[in-house]
Amino acid sequence: MKLRNAYLLIAGLIILGSCRNDDDAIGEIVPPRLLSEVTVEDDAEIIEFLKTHFYNDDEFETPPEGFDFKIRFDTIAGDNSSRQSLFDSPNLITQTITVDSENLGRPDDDEIVDQTLYTLVVRQGVADGKPTIGDFCILRYEGLLLDGTLFDASVNQPIRFNLSSVVQGFGNGMKNFQTGNGPIENGDGTVSYDGYGIGAIFMPAALAYFDSSPNTIVPTYSPLIFKVDAFTYEPDSDFDGDGIPSILEDLNGNGNLTDDNTDEELEAFTVFLPNFNDTDDDGDGILTIDEIELDDDGNFVGFLDTDGDGTPDHLDNDL
């Protein structure tokens, strides 16, 4: 289990920085907090932000000349007292995602707690379909604390990564966005996209970094905001190249590919590899791609069950 938790920590931190938290004195040990306790506080903080802030919806509805299509948040006060809050926006989507404390490196806490993820879809993309947590997505992002502090960003050019290689709240929030058209060559070595989805994801710490700060800016147990421009995605992405679209390797259907590992016991003394990142899912020495059905072009067709025991071959090491 320790190796498993180490893998989950690494997977959640692949992008978006890597350092310690300087809000705590060097050498200071922050006592661990219960998932249930942090959840209540984080949701209250996020709701407070959503109820006291608005975004520049007027600019998106009637774009002024030269508008950069960037989301800007501001406080509902003074001249802005009549603005509609983010909480009351018809563009705000809520999702309930269940988190097990074991997946946060806390197996002894034995807590399973529902988390609320909030996604603001300011502009929906023009392309059909939406990415899944198993897909590679090309996008631009900014990571912010609730006080507006910027802790990470993809600068100006698009970045490509798999939505299961980032914090869980980010991948699940991106499922709400249709993407756009592109890439369009700009003639200077850069590319651009048009008609892409624009929005922001508000996530509690349990769907972000929880007690493992990614850099010197983010305190532990911090709820976060990610502004996103959803440029495009690669449908049915196969992260490990084992022939199975990664989304089909979410065996428990909980929207988290990092906790599905058929051969965990066999990997106990090596490394924890969830199925979406494992080319031999059952650890029987036969590659997964050789235990599934593919068409003549190498595309996934379906699963095989040679011995008829109800377990697909690629998950059955007793064949």
N, C-alpha and C positions, 0 to 999 in steps of 0.2 A: 504493500500500500504506500510506503514512503516513496518508492520510485514512481508510482502512479501520480502521487500528488506533486512530485517534482516536475513531471512532464506537463501536468496541467498548468502549473505556474509558468513554465517556459513558454507554452503555447499561447498563453494569454498575454505575454509580453513581447512577442515577436516584433510588432511595430510599436511605435509611440514611445520610444525612449528607454533608457536603462541607467539608472543611478540610484542613490539613496535619497531619503527624504531629509531635507535640511531644516524642516520645521521642528524636528526633535534633536536634542543635543547629541553630539557624537558620543556613541557608547550607551546612550539612554535606551533602556528596554521598555517598549510600550506594552503594557499588559494586554493579553488577548481579550477580545470582546466577543460576546455571543452574537451569532448571526441574527437571531431574533431581535436582539436589542438594537443592533445597527440598522436593521431593516426599518423599524418604526421611525427612528430618527431621520434616516435618509429620505424616506417617503415624505415626511413632514417638511423637510428642507426643500425638496423638489417642488412640492405643491405650493409652498410659500413663494418660491421663485416664480412659478407659473402664474400665480394669482396676482403678483405685484409687478409683472413685467409684460411688455407688449413687443411686437416686432414691426418692422416697416412694411406692413401689409399694403398701405396706400401706394407705395412705390412699386410693389409687385403687381398691383391691380392696374395702375396707370403709370408705366415706367417713364420717368423723365428722361430727357436727352442725356446720353452718356451714363445711364444707370448701369452699375456693375453687377447687378443681380446677386448681391451679397446680403445675407440676413444680418440685421442689426437689432439688438435687444436694448430696451431702455425701461426705466422705471415709470410706473403709472403715478404721476404726480404733477402738480402745477399745471402748465399748459397742456399736459398730456393726461390729465385726470379722466378724460372721457374715453380714452382709448380702450379697446377691447383687450382683455387679458389673454395671455397664452392659454391659460386654463380653460377659458370659454371659447377659444377659437374652434370653429368647425373643422379645422385642419389638423387638430390634435388627435392622435390615435393612441390608445392604451392597450398594452398587452400584459398578461399575467404569465410569468415564467417561474417555475418551481426550481429552487436551488437546494442542493444537499450540502450540508457543512463539510462532508467528506471530500467533495470536489473542490473545496477551498483550503484543503490541507488540515481540516479539523475533524478527523474521524471520531474522536472521542466525545465531541459535543453532541453527536447524534441528533441533529436538527434538520428538518426539511421545512423550508419557509418559502411562501409565495412572494415574488418580487413584482413590482409594477414598473414596466418600461413605458416611457412616453416618447412618441415620435411625432414631430411637427413636419408635415408635408406641405411646404410652402408652395411648391410648384411640382406637379407630377410630370414625369418624363413622357415623351411622345412614343417611345418604343413599346412594343407589346411585351408582356411578361415582366416578371420581377425576379431578382436573384434569390437563390436559396442559400442557406448557411454553408452549403458545400461548394458553392461556386467561386470562381475567381472574379473579382470585380475591379474595374478601373474607375478611380474616383479622386476627388480632392477633399481634404478634411482639415478641420481645426479642432484641437482639443482644448477645452476650457474648464476651469473651476467655476462654481456657481457665482463667485465674486467677479468673474470676467477675466481672471488671470489666464493667459495663454501658456499652455505647457507643452504643446506639440502641434505641428502642422506639416502638411506635405508641400509647403511653399506654393509655387505657381503651376508646376507641371503635374500631370496626372500620375498616380501611383497605382500599381497593380498588386493585389494580394488576395489570398483566399480568406473568405469570411469566417472560417473556423480556425484561422491562425491568429485571430485578434480576440480582444475581450468579448465575452458572450453577448453583452448588451449591444455592441456595435453590429455584430453579425445579424442578430435578430431584428434590430431596428432597420437595417438595410433591406430586409424582406418587404418593407412597405413601399419601396420606391421603384417606379418604372424609370428606365434610363433613357438616354438620348441617341443621337446620330453621331457617327464618327468612327475612327479618327479622321480629321480633316487636316491635310498637310498645309502648314502655313508658309512654306517656302524658306523658312529660316532655321530649319532643323527641329522645329517644335510642331506639336499637333494641338488641335482644339476639337471641341464637341459642341453641338447645339441641341436645343430641345431637351436637355437633360433634367433629371429630377433634382430638386433643391430642398433642403430641410435641415432639421436638427434632431438629435437623439439625446434624451435626458435619462440617465441611468443611475440606479443606486450602486453603492460600492460593491455589493455582492455580484453584480453583473459587470463590474469593472475590475479594479485591482484589489479590492477588499483591504487586507492588511499588508500587501506587498507593493509598496510604492514604486512606480516605474522610473522616477527621476527625482531630482532635488526639489521640485516645485510642488508635486502632488502629495498632500498629507495622507497618511493611512486612513482608511474608512471614508474616503471622499466620494460623494456623488459627483458625476461629471456630465458635461455637455459636449457633444461632438456635432459641429456644423458639417454638413456633407453636400457635395455636388456629385450626384450619381451619374457618371458619364456612360458607362456601358458595362456589360458583364458577359461571361462565357457560360452559356447554359450547359447543364449536365457535366460540369467540370469533374475531372478525375484526378484528384490531388496526388495520389501515389502511383498512378498509372497501372493499376491492377485490373483495369477493364470495367470496373463498376463505377458509375457516377457516384460521387462522394455522398450526395444527399441520401442515396439508398443505403448508406452504411450507418444511418442514425437508427440503430436497432430498437431502442426504447422510445423513439419518437418524441424526445423531450426538447428538441431544438438545440442539442449540444452534442457535437460529434466526438468531443474529446473524452467522453466517459463510456464509449462503446468499445470494448476490447475483449474479443472472444477468447484469445489465448493468454490472458493476463497471468494465469498461474504459471504457464511455461516461461513467461518473460520475467518472472520474479527476481531472477539474479542477473538480468541484463538491463533492459530498459523498457519503460511502459510505452507501447505503440498502439494507439487506438486504431480501429480497423481502417479508417479513412487515410491513415498514414502507414499502413502495413501491407506489404505485398504478399504476405502469407498469413491470412487472417486467422487460421486455425492452428498454425504452427506445426503442420504435419510434414513440412519439407517440400510440399508441392505448391507452386505459386498459385495464388488466387486466380490469376488470368487463365490458368490451365484447368480450373475447376468450375468454370462458368460457360454459358453459351454465348458465342459471338457470331456475327454474320461474316460474310466473305471479306468485308471491308474492315473487320476488327471492331465493329460497334457492338455494344452490349445488347443482347437479346433477352436473356433471362437466366434464372438460376437452375442448377442441376441438383437432383437428389437421387443419386445412383442406387443407394440401398433402400430407398423408400421409407426412411424412418422419420420423415418430416423435417429434418435438418438439412439445409443446402450443403452440398459437398464442400464449399469453401469455408464453411463454419463447422465442419464435422471431421475431427481428426481421428475418428475410430474406424474409418473405411478400411 
